[in-house]
């Protein structure tokens, strides 16, 4: 009797698994919506378009970009959280995702429980830039000027609690600077405002600033890694003039909670294959975005670790969104 009951249990379990496995094997069988929770032009958008364009070519299926910017990614994240858990709605978010949990009194979703982290796709490196009209040439010049003119220098960000905001707030705290924060609806709009002279400084991801840096419309004076980066060897690490500073982030892929595990693993594999492509890696590297892949389990652990880390950084920034 025990054997019969065990056999029935196995068959019952298999009956649940087989549809999911069949679905995963056919995935993607139709176009996939990729919700990028920031406007076009920022690092999240750049990474998503590079990586998923290759996946589309590899699978023969469309991965359609759907930019849902606003509220530091909350608007797009809510849409993703409430989408069917079938693998056909994918969310692209950054470390802003975990920061939002500590910025908002209440979110329309649970950061840790309403999503399945699939894998990061790229490491984000920040760069401190200033408008050419600001009379500084180096990081040391910037620190000296900001201390001389407390509360006068303005810096833009991709929104309250975004990586762009927290990276500068952390640097300002460590260097004992007082500046005015001006939030925008994404890294793209913040960069455009910077070029237009609406703000004087910004510490944003290099991917979102790349065209402005190359055109000379902003002046780079520091990178957020602990050592200089190969693409800009002449630009010092911020730690060279703010001892101990280091602040990098990631752009990652998420699926709604309850998405079947085989589909999660299938998508993870498709992204891994895309990131391993030399053309994709070169495109990311050209914008100082380092290809970054993890298993879903590894990324889940990283998200939980960053959740705790960002709680501390948000407190330093003093940011709060009611």
N, C-alpha and C positions, 0 to 999 in steps of 0.2 A: 504493500500500500504506500509506503514511504517513497519507493521508487516511482510509482505512478504519479504521486503528487509532485515530486521533484521534476519529473518529465513534463508534466502539465505547466509547471511554473516556468520552465525553460522555454517551452513553446509559446507561452503567453508573452514572455519578455521578448522573444524573437519577433512575435507578431507586431509589437510596438516598434522594434528597431528596424525591421525591414523597410517600411515606408520611408523612414528618415534616411536610411542608407541609399535607397533607390533615388530619393530626391537629391541627395548629395552627389551621387554619381552623375546625375543629369545636369547639375548646377554648373554654370548658369544656363538655363533653358530659355530665358527671355531677358530683355533689357533690365539692367540694375540701376536703381537710383542711388547716386552718391551725394549725400547731404553734406556740403561743406559749410560749417556753421559760422563762417566769416565771409565778407564780401570778396569779389575777385581782386587779385593783385597781391594778397598777403601770402605768407609762407604756406599756410594750410592749403590754399588754393593752388599754389605752384606745385607742391608735392603731389596733391591729389591728381592733378592733370597729367603730370609726368608718369606717375606709377600706373594709374588706371588706363591711360591711353595704351600702354604696352599690354596690360591685361586684356583689353578689348581686342587688340591685334592677335594675342595668343589664343583667345577663346572664340573669336568670331562673333561675340555678343557685345552690344553697346553698354557702356557704363556711363550714364548720363549725369553730368555735373549739375547740382541744384544748390546754388549759393543761397543760404538763409542767414544772412548777417543780422546783427543786432543783439544788444544786451549781453555782450561778452560771450556770445555763443549759446545763450540760454534759449533763444527762440528756435534755432535749428535743432538743438539737443532735445527740446520737448517734442518737436515733430518726429524725430528719430525714435525717441522712447515710446511713442504711441503708435508707431508703425507696426505692421504685421511682422512677426518673428519668423520670417521664411527665407532670409538671406537676400531679399531683393530690395532692401533699404539698408544702406551702409552709411555710417556716420564717420566723418573725418573731423577730429578735434585735436587740440593741443593740451598741454599741461594746464591751460586755463580751465579745463574741465574739472580738475580736482581743486583748483583755486576757488571756483565758484561755490563749492560746498561751504567754504568759510567766509565768503563775501556776502551771500544772501541769507537773510533770516529764514526764508522759505523758498524752495525751488519746486517747480511743477513736476519734478522727477527725483529719484534717488540716484546720486552720482555713482555709488558703488554697486547698487543692486538692480538698477533698471537697464544696465548695459553689460555686454560681454566684451571685454577688451580682446581684440584679435591679435594685433601686433603693432608696434611702432613702425613707421616707414622711414623716418629721417630724424636725425639729431639736429636741433636748431641751435645755431650759434648767433649770439647777439653782437651788434656793433654800435658803439657810441658814436653818433654823428652830430655835427653842428651845422647850422646855416652859415654859408660863406661870409655873411655880413657880421657874424659874431667875431670879435677880435681875439680869437684863440687859434693856435696852430697845433698844440699838443694837449694831452690829457692833463698835464701839470698846469698848463695855462687855464684850462677849463675849471679845474678845482679852485685855483687861485681867484679867478673872476667870480665864480659862484659864491665863494666865501666873502668876497669884497662887496658883492651886491645881493645880499640875502633877500629872498622873496621877489626878485626881479626877473630872473631867467625862467622862461616857460618851456616845458617839455611836453610833447604829444605822446599819446599811447593809443592802443587798439581798443581801449575801454577799461573801466575800473576793474582791477584784478587780473587783467591780461598779462601775459608774459612781458609785454612791452612796458606796462606800468610797474609791475613788481621788480623787474630787473633794475630799473632806474631808482625806484624807491629804496631797494636794498643798497645800491651804490651810494645814494644820498645819505642814508643812515650811517653807513660805514665811514664815509668821508666827512660827516657832519655838515651837510649842505641843506639849505632851505630853498626849494624851487617851487614853481607853480605847475601843477599837473593839469593838462588839458586832454580829456578823453575824447576819442572819436569812435565811429562805428566800424572798427577794423583797422588792420595794419596798412592796407592800401590807402584809404582816405587820410590816415595820419601822416603817411609819407608825402602825399600830395600837398597837405597843409604845411608841412615842413618846408617843402620846396618853395611854396608860395610866400613863405615868411610869416605865416600865422604863429608858428612856434619857432624856438631857437635851437632846441636840442631834442634828441630822441635816442633811446637805446633799444633798438628794434632788431628783429631777426634779419640777417644779411639777405636772405631770399627776398624779403619784402622791400628792401632798400637797394637791391642790386643795380637796377637801371639808373637810379639817382646817383649812386656812388660812381658808376662807370662814366656817367655824363658830367661829373664834377659839380652837380647841383647841390650836393651836400659834402661836407668834409669829414672823413673818417678819422677818429682819434683813439679808438680802443676797441678790442674784441673781448667777449665775455668768457672765453675759455681761459684755463690757467696758463696756457702757453700760446704763442702766436700761431696763426693758421697759415697753411701753405699757400692759399690763394691770395693772401694779403700779408706777406712776410714783413713789409715795412710798417704795418700797423701794430703797435704794442698791445700786449694783454693789459686789460684794465688793472689787473693785479700788480702791474709794474708801478702804478701810481696810486692805487688804492690797495694796499697790502692785504692779501687773503681773499680778495674778491674772485668768485667764479660762479657763473649762473648760466647753465645751458638747459635746454628743454627738448621735447619731442613732438612730432606730429604723428598721431596714431589713428588706427581704424577700430571702430566699435560696431557691434550688432545689437539689436534689441535683446533684452533678457528673454530666455526661453527659446532662443534660436537653437535648433538641434545641433548637437556637438559635431556630427559629421560635416555639416555645412560650415561651421566655424573653422574646422580643420581644413576643409577644401579651400575656403577663401584665404586662409593663412598660407596655404601652399601656393596659390595663385600669386599672392603678393610677394612671397619669397622668390618665386621664379622671375617676377618682374624686376625685383631689386637686384637679382644676380646678373641681369642683363648689363653688359658693359656700356651700352648706349644710355640706359636709364641712370646708371651710377655716374656716368660722365656729366649728364645734364644736371643731376643733383649737386655734384661736386663743383660744377662751374658756378653755382650760386651759394657755395659754402654750406651745402646741406649734405650731411653724411648719411648714406644709406644705413638703415638700422632695422634689423629683423630679430624677433623673438618668437618663441612658441607662445601660444595663448596663455598657458600656465605661468610662464615667466613674465609676461606683460601684466597679468593680473596682479602678481606680486609687486611689480614695479609701480603700478597705479596705486596700490595700497600704501607703499612706502612714500610715494610722492604726495599722497593725500596728507600724511602726517607732516612732511617737510613744508608743504605750502601753508599749512595752518600757522606755522611759525613766521613765515615770510609775510603773510597777509597781516599778521599782528604788527610786524615792523612797519609795514606800509601805512597802517591806520585806515586802510580802505574798508568801506562798508556800504552795501547797497540794500536799502530797505524795500 
